Structures are given as structure tokens and as C-alpha cells.
Amino acid sequence: MTDTRAAELAEALAVLTARVEAAAAAAGRDPADVELLPVTKFFPLSDVVELVRLGCRAFGESREQEASKKVAGLALEMPDVPVRWHMIGSIQRKKAKAVASWAYAAHSVDGAALVTALGRAAADALEQGRRAEPLRVYLQLSLDGDPSRGGVDVNRPDLVDELCALADSTAGLDFVGLMAIPPLHADAEASFARLEGELNRVQASYQHRLGLSAGMSADLETAVQHGSTCVRVGTALMGQRPLTSP
Ligand SMILES: *Cc1c(COP(=O)(O)O)cnc(C)c1O
């Protein structure tokens, strides 16, 4: 860790924290209701260590292999700091067991088979003492029906309800809310308004308050305006991602 990089991260984190607070204030919301989730994919463990020193206690990663390496690395380097790792990228079913071994939450769950696989893996991990809590699960919605980017089609409320109910009733999992990424070139305002509407519709079936994982570097203010409780921010904190994986 160079002093320059440490200073860079400290400065970016301060700016970002202020952005989230201002967005919450503008929306008339309590800033404590909006979690800032630093996305560290493509960036080295040394950056994660520095962010922990700066007070961050949760991180988002999008690929299982890269994540599990960092999780293990951080546990070695800072064994006494409790950190929550969030899986935000698409999950292959065969990686369910691995994800359940390190993830506090999975934001990108979008099918019955995946829900079942994650539930089984998390239940096993709980039973064997490898997890202390159920795996928190967000159902990812697709706002444009493009299956290549993942998510359940928001225009299929029957399917959305079915998968939410499945996640809610599967042992080993806690169903905690909805997640979406606005389609490329889509209007963020319209996208997040649609997502908020869907959350309100789904919420009516649940006693516990559901969360909304929405908003990234470029559009977090709009997402917070529409009820986001977790903004996943990479570039605005870490800088531009390299084009190739580490
Ligand atoms: C990479 C990623 C982010 C962070 O995006 P930025 O635009 O860099 O803030 C958020 N969510 C998901 C699902 C991602 O894969």
C-alpha cells in the first residue's frame, strides 16, 4: 500500500459517504437506512485492507474465485475484524457451495434451481458450523427482459412472487429484498421508479421490511430517491477497473 493509494481511497470514501448522505437528505430519508457497499472486484487485497482501516466492514465482489481468495487473504491479514462479504455477480449453480462458505448475502439470485442450491449449501454450512447465520438473499430483477444480464423479468409478477416465496421459505436462506441493475442506456429514473413499484408490490406479502439493492457509481442518487437501502459502488471509490482480471 503506497501512501498515495491510501490517501486516494480515504479521499474517495469521504466524497462518496457525503454523496450518500446528501442523497438520503434530498430524499427525506435517514442516511443510516442506506448502506454504502464498496465493490472491490478487480482490485487487490491491499485496497480492501486499507478500506477496513478506514472503517469499511462490508465489501461486494462479483466472481466467486476472486472473492474467495480475498476473503481468505483478509482473514489471514486481519483475523479479528468482522467483515461481511456480499456476492453481487451472477452465480453459477455449481458455485453455490463455495459462495455459501463466505458470503453474508447474495444479491444476484434469479432462479428456482439457484435458490434451492444456495439453500442446501447454506443449511449444510450452518449445520457444520461453517456459517453462523442464514445466507441473505436478494432476488435480482431484469428491467428489460434481457436474459443475458441476469434477473427475473419484472414483467412476470407471477414468477417474481413464486421466487420470492421460495427464497423466503427455503431453509438456510433469509429473503431480504430485491436487486436490479438498470439496463444499458436506460433512463435511471424510469428504471428505479419501476423497481421501487415492484418492491412495494412484493412488500405487501411480507411482514419483515424488505430492502432494495440498487444504485452504482453513476446513479446512486436516483436509486436512493427511489428507496435503495444498499448502493453498490465500485468505480467512484476504487477508480477505473483494469480491463483484465487480476
Ligand atoms: C461492478 C458492479 C457494481 C459497481 O459498479 P460501478 O459502476 O463501478 O460503481 C455494482 N453492482 C454490480 C452488480 C456490479 O457488478
The ligand as an ORCA input file, in Angstrom:
! r2SCAN-3c Opt
* xyz 0 1
  C     -19.290     -3.828    -10.687
  C     -20.643     -3.771    -10.107
  C     -21.073     -2.624     -9.396
  C     -20.230     -1.373     -9.254
  O     -20.380     -0.588    -10.390
  P     -19.695      0.861    -10.506
  O     -20.382      1.475    -11.659
  O     -18.253      0.631    -10.731
  O     -19.963      1.579     -9.245
  C     -22.340     -2.671     -8.836
  N     -23.137     -3.749     -8.952
  C     -22.770     -4.848     -9.635
  C     -23.701     -5.994     -9.736
  C     -21.509     -4.886    -10.236
  O     -21.145     -5.994    -10.910
*
